[in-house]
Amino acid sequence: ILHGSRGDDGRTNWDGMNTNVFFGGAGGQQRTYYFNTVATQEVVIDTGGANAETETGGTNVNMVPREGSNRFSVYGLATYTDKRFSAKAVPSDLKTERNITDQSSLKQIYDFGVGVGGPIRQDKAWFYATSRNWGAQNFGAAVFEDSDSVLHTYTPDLSRQLYADTYFADRSFRVTWQAAAKHKINQEIHLQHGCSCELGIGAGAL
């Protein structure tokens, strides 16, 4: 939200190309494409004085892709955490009303990626290829798998707590050609898949 605008009144671009959906408000929070930060060189954020290409008054973000260079290079990232590093305290009202004990809501968060780039022809053409996987899993409080084979009865299996699972993967390949001193031509392809699975899992009562 910027200057009193709506929460989705903005645009998010990849190398100047709009990535917002074209239904509803179509604002900055409504995207079906998730950015591969391993393939990103920098992020440009406009909060005012936008040009005529911007039709809304919110924050406008442009993700600038990485390009290969005359030197072969490798870039990578690896981050991970799980419930061992998460707070486990539960509010007292939930303990009383729903019989929930102290427990972590986090199962795991991870982000792994690698990018490789270099010259196809010195000072003329370059490539950059990436692979990134990232996601998060969060437990539902006091919600467990059913250990009962009878369909109309529920017996919680306390060793198998249910969780929401959000994950994404992106593979990209970009080629850049220096057509003239002030002109570049880029060709880029992305293969992306993911899921925001079981997001409706919430707190239950034992």
Helices and strands as residue ranges (DSSP letters): E 11-14, E 17-18, G 37-39, E 40-46, E 60-65, E 73-82, G 83-85, H 92-98, E 106-121, E 125-146, E 156-180, E 183-197
